[in-house]
Amino acid sequence: MIKAILCFSIMTLAIMPFGHSQQITCSAEDKQAVEDKIIALDGLLEKDFGKTIVAVGKSFLGTPYVAKTLEIGEIETLVVNLHGLDCTTYVENVLAFSLLLREGKSDFNAFTDNLKTIRYKNGKLDGYASRLHYFSEWIANNEQKGLLKDITAAIGGVAITKEINFMSSHRELYPYLKDELNYKKIQASENYLNNEAICYLPQDQIRANEHLIHTGDIIALTTSIEGLDITHTGIAIMENDGRIHLLHASSSGEVKISELPLVEYLKKVKKNTGIMVARVI
């Protein structure tokens, strides 16, 4: 999730749907891609919603990994981009499309409503700091919205406290933090997180509890990096070997399924300490 800034050009399209007051940044190609994706996903809804999430997630296989696609322009807008995804925007888009299937909706505005609800604190876009930058807060806030449940404790996780301040202590990595108001608001978010315990399943205990992880669960990788909660995220998928693997936008190049089961994959991730697990309700 914390990556060097990559160059990315996008033709913007300001869309002001009925009842919307926030600008949406989207290329004509991406708007068409959303509409095409909605058609392609028709019929994928299953009774087991986790299987629906995985089916939607697999529809993105091969999509290039591109970092910093949300850092566009001088003000925060709802960025819609299906042609380049990082680990977080991948999960957000998969969830937004999956919810669209469950809601029985099939229009662009309904998709962007879902994406905004997922991406921003309490579903309200109100500047850069309203985006859920830290993924542990992303999980907690989307649980408050009733979209998912943090099941980490239920599958053997333990609670810890850790000082979260990576963004404010690495201000130079985030162009929007040149603005003093944005900087202060991010510090306030970090202070909130520092008053909350983080529950994680330690890496050496995942194998014993792997059977409690379901296809379609959201997996977040915890880290020992100072000031940071999560370094990567993806979707749990049960493969033919009977093991849970990770369906994710890999920084090595594209959306893929990990060749190794999750437990073995994590052992190769530098400074990984374990995982958080959230289940869509």
Stockholm file with secondary structure:
# STOCKHOLM 1.0

chainA/1-281         MIKAILCFSIMTLAIMPFGHSQQITCSAEDKQAVEDKIIALDGLLEKDFGKTIVAVGKSFLGTPYVAKTLEIGEIETLVVNLHGLDCTTYVENVLAFSLLLREGKSDFNAFTDNLKTIRYKNGKLDGYASRLHYFSEWIANNEQKGLLKDITAAIGGVAITKEINFMSSHRELYPYLKDELNYKKIQASENYLNNEAICYLPQDQIRANEHLIHTGDIIALTTSIEGLDITHTGIAIMENDGRIHLLHASSSGEVKISELPLVEYLKKVKKNTGIMVARVI
#=GR chainA/1-281 SS CCCCCCCCCCCCCCCCCTTCCSCEEECHHHHHHHHHHHHHHTTCCCSSHHHHHHHHHHTTTTCBBCSCTTCCSSSCCEEECSSSBCHHHHHHHHHHHHHHHHHTCCSHHHHHHHHHHHHBGGGCCCSGGGBCCSHHHHHHHHHHTTSEEECTGGGTCEEECCCBCHHHHTGGGCGGGGSHHHHHHHHHHHHHHHTSCEEEEEGGGHHHHGGGCCTTCEEEEEECSTBCSEEEEEEEEECTTSSEEEEEECTTSBEEECSSCHHHHHTTSTTEEEEEEEEEC
#=GC SS_cons         CCCCCCCCCCCCCCCCCTTCCSCEEECHHHHHHHHHHHHHHTTCCCSSHHHHHHHHHHTTTTCBBCSCTTCCSSSCCEEECSSSBCHHHHHHHHHHHHHHHHHTCCSHHHHHHHHHHHHBGGGCCCSGGGBCCSHHHHHHHHHHTTSEEECTGGGTCEEECCCBCHHHHTGGGCGGGGSHHHHHHHHHHHHHHHTSCEEEEEGGGHHHHGGGCCTTCEEEEEECSTBCSEEEEEEEEECTTSSEEEEEECTTSBEEECSSCHHHHHTTSTTEEEEEEEEEC
//
